[in-house]
C-alpha cells in the first residue's frame, strides 16, 4: 500500500518528514494486528469548522466507536507548539476553538466536517477502523504574498521565525504517526493512507496575481502532502470555495472566480483528484463560514467523493 517514488526528491522539509514516516510505516507493516484506514483533513476555517455542537443530530452528537482522530494544535506562523496532540476517540468539539498539547485535547463548542465524514466512512467500510489526522488553520493562504497574521502554507515562507503552517502540518504528521497503538489496546496499528480532503482557497483571492498562481501552489502542496504519506497517487478531494455575498458590493472574496477556476483545472489534470461543488448551495452563519447543516452535508460529500476515487483505482 505504501508507494515511494518521485516525491522522495521533494524539498528539504518534505524529505525530512518522509524519512521519519518511512521508518514508522515499516514498523506498522511488521505487525498488522489492526488495519486502519487513514485520512488527512486540512485547509483553513471552513475545514476548522464553525458548526455548533448543539445543532448536531443524535447520530453525530456522541463518541464514535472505532473512529480515532489526531487533531494537531492549530497556531499561527512563528509559534512553536503547532501540531501537538494525542490520538483520541472522535467526538464533537473538533471545530473552531479546539486546542491540544501532548497530554490533553481541549474540545470546543463547534464541529467541522469530521463527524459526518467519519459516519459516512463507517457506512462505506463497516468492517474497518477509521483514523483521521486533522490540521487546519483559519485564514491561512498557500501563496506567501497573501500571508497575513493567520499564516501561510508555502514551505519556503520564512518570515516568522522560519515556522509556518507547513511546519505545523509536518509536526502534526510526525506526532500522529509516531504513535503505533492509536487505540491504546496494546497492539500495533497498521495505518493505510486512504485519502486527503482539502478545504481552502478563500485567502488566496486577495489579488489577481495571487489567485492566478493558485493552481501551481495547490498542486505543489498536495504533492507534498501525498509525499508525507508516502503515496504519490493518494486520492485528493477538494472543496470548491464559494462566496456568501454578505458584504456591500456582493463579493467577500475579490478574485474567487480565479481560484475556483484553478480548483477545477486541478481536478481535470490530476486523475486521482475530485472536487465537491455543493458548497455553492450552502447557507452561511456569517460572512465567511457555512452553517451547521452545511458542514454535515459537506463531510458526507467529501466521503462519497473519496470512495469513488478509491473504487476507481482498485
N, C-alpha and C positions, 0 to 999 in steps of 0.2 A: 504493500500500500504506500510506502514511502518512496518517492522518486527524487533522485538527486541528479540534476542535470545542469543546465547553463547558469542557474541562479547562484551557484557557488562562487561566481565571479562578480557578485553584486558589490555595492560599495562597502567600505570598511565596517560600518555599523552592522550591515546585513551579514557580512561574513562572520563577525564575532558571534552573533546570536545563532547563526546556522551551526557553527561548530559546537556550541553548547547543546543545542537541541538534538543534534545527531547522536550525541552520547546518551541523552535521555531516552530517545525513541529506541535506540539499540537495547537499552536495559529493559524497556517495556516488552520488546519483541521476544525476549528470552523467557518471559513468564506471563503468558496470556491467560491469567486467571479470570479477568473480567474485560470484555471487549466493550469499548465506549466510543460512541460517535461524537466527535468533537467539532464544534462550530465557533467561529470568531465573529463577534458583533462590534462594529466600530463606526466612528464618524463624529458628528457634532451634536447639537442639542436635541434634534428630533430622534437621535439614537439614544441620547441620555434618557429621554422620556419625561413628559410633562403630564401624563395621565395621573389621575388621583386614585389612590387605593380604594377610597370609599365608593368609587364608581364601578369597581370590578364585580362581575357576576360571581356567584359562589364557586363556579367551576375553575376560576382562576385565583380566587382570594384564599389561598391556602398553601402550605408547603407541598412541593411536588415530590412524589415518590420516584426514585431512580432518575432524578434530574439534578445535576450539580452545576454550580456556577463559580467561577473565579472572576470577580469584578475588580479590576485594578483601580487603585485610588486615583481619581481624576484631579489633576492640579495643573496650574499654568506653567508656561515655559519658565525655566530658571529655578524652579522648585525641585528639591531633591528627594521628595517622598512619593513621587508619582509611581504608580504600578504596584504599590504594596497591597497585600490582600491575603485571603485564605479561601480555600475551597469550602463551599457550604451548600446545603440543600437549597434549591431555588425556592424563593417565596416572594411576595410583594415587597416593594421597597427599594428596588434596584434602579430607580429613576433618578431624576434631579434631586440632589440632597444626600445621596449616598456617599459614604466615605469609608475608608478602611485603613488598617495597619496590618502588620503580620500576625496579630493576635485576635482581632475582633473586627467584624463587619458591622457598621452602623447604618441600619436601614432607614430610609426616609419615608415620606408620605406619598411618594409618586412612583410610577412604574413606566416602563418603556415597552418595546416590542418583545422582550424576552419571555414573558409569561405565555402569551398566545402562540408565539413561535414554538416554545417547548411543548405546549399541549398538542399542537398540530404535529410536531415531530414524533411525539409518542403515539399518535394515531397512525402515522405512516410506518413507524418502526416499533411496533408494540413489544417486541422481544429484546429491544436494545436499551442500554443505559445511555442517557443523553448528557453531554457536558458542554457548557458554554464558557468561553473566555470573552469577557467584555471589557473594552477600554474605549471610552469616547469622552469628548470634552466640548461643551457648548461654545459656539462662536469661533471655532478653530478653522483655519484655512489650510489648503495644501500649498498654495503659492506663497512664497516668502514676502512678496510685495503687498499681500493682503493681510499680513500678520499684524495683529493689534494686541491688546492686553490679554486676549483669550488664548492665543497660542498658534503654533504652526506645525504642520506635519512634514515639511521639507527636511529630509535628513541632513542637508548641508547648511541649514539655517543655524547660525551660531550666536545670535545677538545676546541672549540672556544666559550667561554662564555656560554657554555651549550645550545647554539642555533644552530640548524642545519636545513636542508631542510624540515624535517618532521615538525618541529616547524613552519616554514614559511607556509607549507601546512595547518596546523591546523589554523593558523591565517587567511589564505585566506578563509577557510570554515566558521570560526566564523564571519568574516566580511561580507561575502556574504550572509550567512543565517540569519544574524541579521537584514537584510532589508526585511520587509514584503511586501512592494509595489515596486517591482523591475522596473516596467514600469512607476511609478510615476503618475498613473491615479486616485489616491485617493481610490483605492480598494486593499484589501489584496490579495496576490497571493498564490495559493496552489501549492507548488513545489512537483512534483512526481519524485523521483530519478529513472532514466531510463537507466543508463549505465556509465561505466568507460572506458576511452581509455588511454592506456599507451604505450609510445614510448621511450624506454630507454634500456640500457644494454651495450653500447659500452665501457663505462668507467669501467665496471666490467670484462673486458677481459685482464687486465694487466698481471695477473699471472695465472697459472693453479689452484693454491689453491683458489684464489678468484672466478674464473669462475666456479669451481665445487660447490661453495656454492650458486650460483645464484638462483637455483630452490627454495631452502628453504627461501632465502631472498625475492624473488619475492612473494612467497605465503604469507609470513607474512605481507608484505607491502600491498598487495592487500586486504587481510583480514581486515587490519586496515582502509584502505580507504573505504571499504564497511561498516565497523562499523561506520565511521564518518557520513555516510548517512543512518544509521540505517536499512540497508537492507542486510542481511547476504548472500543472493544469488543473489545480484545485478550482471547483466551481465558485464563481463570484456572482452575487446578486446585489444590485444597487437600487436604491430608491430614487425615483425621479423627483427632483425638487419642484416645489410649487410656490405660489405666492398668494398670501391671504388677501392682498389688495386693501388691507386695513390701514391706509395711510392717505393723506392728502396727495392727490395725483395718481393714486391707484396702484403704485408699484413699490413694494417694500424692498425688493432686490433689483437694482437698476439694470443689470445685464443678465438676468435669469435665463432669457431665451438662449443665449450663447452657451451657458453651462448645460442647459437641457439638451441642446444640440450635441454638445460634446459627450454627454452621457449616452445618448442614442448611438452616436458613432462608435463609442467604446464597445457596446454590446454587439454592434454589427461586425466589428473587426476582431472580436475575441469569441471563438466558438464555444468557450466554456463560461460565458457570462450571460446574464439576463437582467432585465430591468422591470421594476414594478411601477406601473403608471397610474395606479388607482389613487395616488396622492392628490391628483387634480380634483377629486371628488370630496376630499376631506374637509370637515369643518375645523375651525381654529378656536383655541381657548384665549389667544391673544394675537398680537401682530405676527408672531414668528412660529408659534407652536401649535400642533394639532390638538384636538380634544381627546378625551379618554377613549371614546368609541373608535376613533381613527387609529390609535396605537394598537388596539386589539385587532382590528382588521389588518393593519399593516404587518403585524407579526405573522398572521396566518398566510398572507400573500407571500411574504419572504420564504416561509417554509415550503409552500407549494412550488415556488419557482426553483428553489434549490433541489427539491425532489425531482422535478422534471429534468434538470441538468444532470443529476446523478443517474437517473434512468437512461438518459441518452448516452452516457459514457460507459454504461455497463452492458 
